[in-house]
Amino acid sequence: MRKITSDITFIGTDDDNLDLFEAQYPLTSGISYNSFIIQDEKIAIVDAVDIRRIDDWIANIDSILHDGTQPDYLIIHHMEPDHSGGVRTLLAKYPDLKIVCTRQAAAMLANFFEDIDFSDNVMTVADGETLSLGRHELKFLTAPMVHWPEVMMTVDLTEGILFSSDAFGSFAMSSSVDAWPTEARRYYSNIVGRFGANVQAILKKVGAHDIKMIAPLHGPILSENLDYYLGLYDKWSRYQPEDRGVLVLYASIYGGTADAARRLASMLDRAGAGDVVLMDLCRHDVSYALAEAWRLSGLMLCSVTYDADVFPAMHNFLHHIEQKKLTGRYIGIMGNGSWAPAATQVMTKAIEGMKNMEILQPVITLKSRLHKADIPDLLQLADAFSKENL
């Protein structure tokens, strides 16, 4: 618990004992479930927490409202269980509490809490509507599909605080500001990335307000250099790379494809293709690969043939960038096979089905191993990356 202004206290909880967020994203810096209390003539709790940390959250609330004061409102920005998990407990403790949310969120309450009658507790709000707590004036901004349809954000017009829902969130605990660029990029690309147009829409709404602090649902509160964070979100949601460079991804069984990928990475570095990152898709979680694909301007795809297709790890990556609608990248393709190489064709077809992806030449097919005769093609492709990324 800590004060973020004279009237607003962080009452969220950190979780350093969770290995996979949403049962799929590895956590190396923990995660936080952010919640706040605004103490004014009316008292508002901003967001609940995951049921995993409900006891800590209630203890935080009790330590503030120890004199018998009761909260008037619970503002729900997003209905995913890691944020709405505390609704049942809070409503049982404060039965007169008003739940402030969008109409779509109100409809979802019954999905998660079938046995609760919310008819006397829900107050729905629309885009641009305001709620006065006394000194604090709250303005609600609907943010559909960032990244669920019921999402909204709240601007505390008095303090200039944006309660941003999952936007600007990161795979990090509430004090880990230094982890934000890396873990927020991974969070954005894997969870929000598909909805770039929707993020652009909410950024325009947010831009009309004087924001001094951003308080997301996960990770640190951002209070300095906001132009940096807003600028990255604008770039990510436009699918624009942050840095010139090439992510060299390989999926290899016996090492032949891996060796060729390593050789090509060295050639790219020597050719001046920018930041060259080499990643083994069989040993790195795909969420990290996707984050690097979001950061860099080029992708080099290297896969062995497997069951007349690409190796499963490469198939998984291609599925992810297609699902998240990554666009506007330079692509190199190198497949491998011993008797009926198909990986090159499969990767080419997959990339051709995506928007605004430019495949650089030559497209390369290896036979089992990298041979001397293949070296000129690798050098030519490295040169193509160095030229196209200027």
C-alpha positions in Angstrom: 0.0 0.0 0.0 1.2 3.5 -0.8 -0.1 7.0 -1.4 0.1 8.1 -5.0 -1.6 11.5 -4.2 -3.1 13.0 -1.0 -6.5 11.4 -1.7 -5.5 8.3 -3.7 -3.9 5.2 -2.3 -2.5 2.1 -4.2 -4.2 -0.9 -2.5 -3.3 -3.5 -5.2 -1.2 -6.6 -4.6 1.9 -8.1 -6.1 2.2 -11.8 -7.0 5.7 -13.3 -7.1 4.4 -16.9 -7.0 2.8 -17.3 -10.4 4.8 -19.0 -13.1 2.4 -18.5 -16.1 0.2 -15.6 -16.6 -3.1 -16.6 -18.3 -1.7 -20.2 -18.2 0.7 -19.4 -21.1 3.0 -16.4 -20.6 6.1 -17.0 -18.5 6.6 -14.5 -15.7 10.2 -13.6 -14.7 9.5 -10.4 -12.9 6.2 -11.4 -11.2 2.9 -9.6 -11.8 0.7 -7.1 -9.9 -3.0 -6.7 -9.7 -3.4 -3.0 -9.4 -6.3 -1.4 -7.4 -6.7 2.0 -5.9 -9.0 3.8 -3.4 -10.0 7.5 -3.9 -11.1 9.1 -0.6 -13.3 12.1 -1.1 -16.9 13.0 -0.1 -17.7 9.8 -1.9 -15.3 6.9 -1.7 -14.4 4.9 -4.9 -12.4 1.7 -5.1 -10.8 1.5 -8.6 -10.7 -2.1 -9.8 -10.6 -5.4 -7.8 -7.9 -8.1 -7.9 -7.4 -11.7 -8.7 -8.9 -14.2 -6.2 -5.3 -15.4 -5.5 -4.6 -12.2 -3.6 -8.1 -11.4 -2.2 -7.1 -11.6 1.4 -4.2 -9.1 1.0 -6.5 -6.7 -0.9 -9.3 -6.8 1.7 -6.7 -6.2 4.4 -5.5 -3.2 2.5 -9.0 -1.8 2.3 -9.7 -2.5 6.0 -6.5 -0.7 7.0 -7.8 2.5 5.3 -11.5 2.2 6.1 -10.9 1.1 9.7 -13.3 3.6 11.2 -16.4 2.0 9.7 -16.5 4.2 6.6 -17.9 2.4 3.6 -17.0 2.8 0.0 -19.7 4.1 -2.3 -18.4 2.8 -5.7 -16.4 0.0 -7.2 -15.2 1.0 -10.7 -14.7 -2.0 -12.9 -12.6 -1.2 -16.0 -12.3 -4.8 -17.3 -14.1 -8.0 -16.4 -11.2 -10.6 -16.7 -11.1 -12.6 -13.5 -7.6 -11.3 -12.5 -9.4 -7.9 -12.1 -13.0 -8.8 -11.2 -12.1 -11.7 -8.9 -12.7 -9.7 -5.8 -16.2 -8.5 -6.7 -18.1 -11.2 -4.7 -16.1 -10.6 -1.5 -16.4 -6.9 -1.7 -20.1 -6.9 -2.4 -20.7 -9.3 0.5 -18.8 -6.9 2.8 -20.5 -3.8 1.4 -23.9 -4.7 0.1 -24.9 -1.2 -0.8 -21.8 -0.7 -3.0 -22.5 0.6 -6.5 -20.6 -1.1 -9.3 -19.7 1.4 -12.0 -19.0 -0.2 -15.4 -20.0 -0.2 -19.1 -23.2 -1.7 -20.2 -21.2 -4.6 -21.8 -19.4 -5.3 -18.5 -22.7 -5.3 -16.6 -23.9 -8.0 -18.9 -20.8 -10.0 -18.2 -21.2 -9.9 -14.4 -23.7 -12.8 -14.6 -21.3 -14.9 -16.6 -18.8 -14.8 -13.7 -21.2 -14.5 -10.7 -24.4 -16.4 -11.7 -25.7 -16.6 -8.2 -25.5 -12.9 -7.4 -28.4 -10.4 -8.1 -26.7 -7.2 -9.3 -29.9 -5.4 -10.2 -29.6 -2.9 -7.3 -25.8 -2.5 -7.4 -24.9 -1.7 -11.0 -24.5 1.8 -12.5 -23.6 1.7 -16.1 -21.8 4.6 -17.8 -21.2 5.6 -21.4 -18.3 7.2 -23.2 -17.6 10.7 -21.9 -19.9 10.5 -18.9 -18.6 11.9 -15.6 -19.0 11.1 -11.9 -18.3 13.5 -9.1 -16.9 12.2 -5.9 -16.6 15.7 -4.4 -13.3 17.3 -5.2 -12.5 14.5 -7.7 -14.3 14.5 -11.1 -14.0 11.2 -12.9 -14.5 10.9 -16.7 -15.1 7.5 -18.3 -13.7 6.7 -21.7 -14.9 3.5 -23.4 -12.1 1.4 -25.0 -13.8 -1.5 -26.7 -11.4 -4.3 -27.7 -8.5 -3.0 -25.8 -8.6 -5.9 -25.4 -12.1 -7.1 -24.5 -15.3 -5.4 -25.8 -16.5 -4.1 -22.3 -13.3 -2.2 -21.4 -13.2 1.4 -20.3 -10.7 3.7 -18.8 -11.1 6.5 -16.3 -9.5 9.9 -16.2 -9.4 11.6 -12.8 -9.7 15.1 -14.2 -8.7 16.7 -10.9 -5.4 14.9 -10.5 -4.7 14.2 -14.2 -4.5 10.4 -13.6 -5.4 7.9 -16.3 -6.6 4.6 -15.0 -5.8 2.8 -18.2 -7.2 -0.8 -17.7 -4.8 -3.3 -19.4 -3.3 -0.7 -21.6 0.2 0.3 -20.5 0.3 -2.8 -18.4 3.3 -5.1 -18.1 4.5 -8.5 -16.9 6.0 -6.9 -13.8 5.3 -6.1 -10.2 4.0 -2.7 -9.1 7.5 -1.3 -8.2 9.3 -2.6 -11.3 9.6 0.6 -13.4 12.9 -0.6 -14.9 11.2 -3.7 -16.3 8.5 -1.7 -18.1 10.0 -1.3 -21.6 10.8 -5.0 -22.1 7.9 -6.5 -20.2 5.3 -4.0 -21.4 6.3 -4.7 -25.0 5.9 -8.4 -24.4 2.6 -7.8 -22.7 1.4 -5.5 -25.5 2.4 -7.7 -28.4 1.0 -10.9 -27.0 -2.2 -9.6 -25.4 -3.2 -6.3 -26.9 -1.3 -6.4 -30.2 -4.1 -7.6 -32.4 -6.1 -4.5 -31.7 -3.9 -1.7 -32.9 -6.7 0.3 -34.5 -8.6 0.2 -31.2 -5.6 1.3 -29.3 -5.2 4.2 -31.8 -8.8 5.2 -31.1 -8.4 5.3 -27.3 -5.0 7.2 -27.6 -6.9 9.9 -29.5 -9.4 10.1 -26.6 -6.7 10.2 -24.0 -4.7 12.8 -25.9 -7.5 15.3 -25.3 -6.7 15.3 -21.6 -3.8 16.6 -19.5 -2.4 13.3 -18.2 0.2 13.5 -15.4 0.2 9.8 -14.4 -0.8 6.5 -15.9 -2.1 3.7 -13.6 -2.5 0.4 -15.5 -4.0 -2.8 -14.1 -0.6 -4.6 -14.2 2.9 -3.4 -13.5 4.3 -0.1 -12.3 2.4 3.2 -12.2 4.0 5.6 -14.7 4.5 9.2 -13.5 7.6 10.5 -15.3 8.5 10.9 -19.0 5.0 10.0 -20.1 5.7 11.1 -23.7 8.1 8.1 -23.9 5.4 5.6 -22.8 2.7 7.2 -24.9 5.1 7.3 -27.9 5.9 3.6 -27.6 2.2 2.7 -27.4 1.5 4.8 -30.5 4.3 3.1 -32.4 3.3 -0.4 -31.2 -0.3 0.1 -32.2 0.7 1.3 -35.6 2.9 -1.8 -36.0 5.9 0.3 -36.5 9.3 -1.2 -35.5 11.2 0.6 -32.7 14.6 -0.4 -34.0 16.4 -1.2 -37.2 17.5 -4.9 -37.1 16.7 -8.5 -37.8 15.3 -11.2 -35.6 16.8 -14.5 -36.7 14.4 -17.3 -35.7 15.2 -20.9 -36.2 13.6 -24.3 -35.6 16.1 -27.1 -35.9 16.1 -30.8 -35.1 19.7 -32.0 -35.6 21.5 -28.7 -35.8 21.8 -28.2 -39.6 19.2 -25.4 -39.7 20.6 -23.9 -36.4 24.1 -23.8 -37.9 22.9 -22.0 -41.0 20.9 -19.5 -38.9 24.0 -18.7 -36.8 26.1 -18.2 -39.9 23.5 -15.9 -41.4 23.2 -13.9 -38.2 27.0 -13.3 -38.3 26.7 -12.2 -42.0 23.8 -9.8 -41.1 25.9 -8.3 -38.3 28.9 -7.8 -40.6 26.6 -6.4 -43.4 25.4 -3.7 -41.1 21.8 -4.9 -40.9 21.3 -3.2 -37.4 20.5 -5.0 -34.2 20.7 -8.8 -34.9 19.0 -11.1 -32.4 19.3 -14.9 -32.7 16.6 -17.0 -31.1 15.9 -20.7 -31.0 12.1 -21.1 -31.2 12.4 -24.6 -29.7 13.9 -23.3 -26.5 12.5 -19.7 -26.2 8.9 -19.1 -25.3 7.1 -17.7 -28.3 6.0 -14.7 -26.3 9.5 -13.4 -26.2 9.9 -14.0 -30.0 6.7 -12.1 -30.7 7.9 -9.1 -28.5 11.2 -9.0 -30.5 9.3 -9.2 -33.8 7.3 -6.2 -32.7 10.6 -4.3 -31.9 12.7 -5.0 -35.0 12.2 -4.1 -38.6 13.2 -7.5 -40.1 12.5 -11.2 -39.5 14.6 -14.1 -40.7 12.7 -17.4 -40.6 14.7 -20.6 -40.6 13.0 -23.9 -40.3 13.6 -27.6 -41.0 10.9 -29.5 -42.9 8.7 -31.7 -40.7 5.8 -33.9 -41.9 5.7 -31.9 -45.2 5.3 -28.7 -43.1 7.5 -26.5 -40.9 8.7 -27.6 -37.5 6.0 -27.1 -34.9 7.9 -24.3 -33.1 8.0 -22.3 -36.3 4.4 -23.1 -37.0 3.5 -21.7 -33.6 5.4 -18.5 -34.3 3.8 -18.0 -37.7 0.4 -18.6 -36.1 1.1 -16.0 -33.5 2.2 -13.2 -35.8 -0.8 -13.9 -38.1 -3.2 -13.8 -35.2 -1.7 -10.6 -33.7 -1.8 -9.0 -37.2 1.9 -8.1 -37.3 2.5 -6.1 -40.4 5.1 -4.0 -42.2 8.2 -6.1 -41.8 11.0 -7.3 -44.1 11.1 -11.1 -44.2 13.8 -13.5 -45.1 13.0 -17.2 -45.6 15.3 -20.2 -45.3 14.0 -23.8 -45.3 15.7 -27.1 -44.9 15.0 -30.7 -45.8 16.7 -33.9 -46.7 14.5 -35.5 -49.4 11.3 -33.4 -49.9 12.0 -29.9 -48.5 8.7 -28.1 -47.9 9.4 -25.6 -45.2 10.4 -22.8 -47.6 7.2 -23.1 -49.5 5.1 -23.3 -46.3 6.7 -20.2 -44.8 6.4 -18.3 -48.0 2.7 -19.0 -48.3 2.1 -18.0 -44.7 3.9 -14.7 -45.0 2.2 -13.9 -48.4 -1.1 -14.3 -46.6 -0.2 -11.5 -44.2 -0.5 -7.7 -44.8 2.4 -5.6 -46.0 5.1 -8.2 -45.4 8.0 -7.9 -48.0 9.8 -11.1 -48.7 13.5 -10.4 -49.5 15.4 -12.4 -52.1 16.8 -14.9 -52.4 14.4 -17.3 -50.7 16.7 -20.2 -49.7 16.3 -24.0 -49.5 19.0 -26.1 -47.9 19.5 -29.8 -48.4 20.2 -31.2 -44.9 23.1 -28.9 -44.1 24.6 -25.6 -45.2 26.9 -26.3 -48.1 29.6 -24.1 -49.7 27.4 -23.6 -52.7 24.8 -22.0 -50.4 27.1 -19.3 -49.0 26.6 -16.8 -51.9 22.8 -16.9 -51.3 23.2 -16.2 -47.6 25.6 -13.3 -48.3 23.1 -11.9 -50.9 20.2 -12.1 -48.4 22.3 -10.4 -45.7 23.1 -7.7 -48.1 19.4 -7.3 -49.0 18.5 -6.8 -45.3 21.2 -4.2 -44.9 19.9 -2.2 -47.8 16.2 -2.5 -47.2 16.5 -1.5 -43.5 18.3 1.8 -44.2 
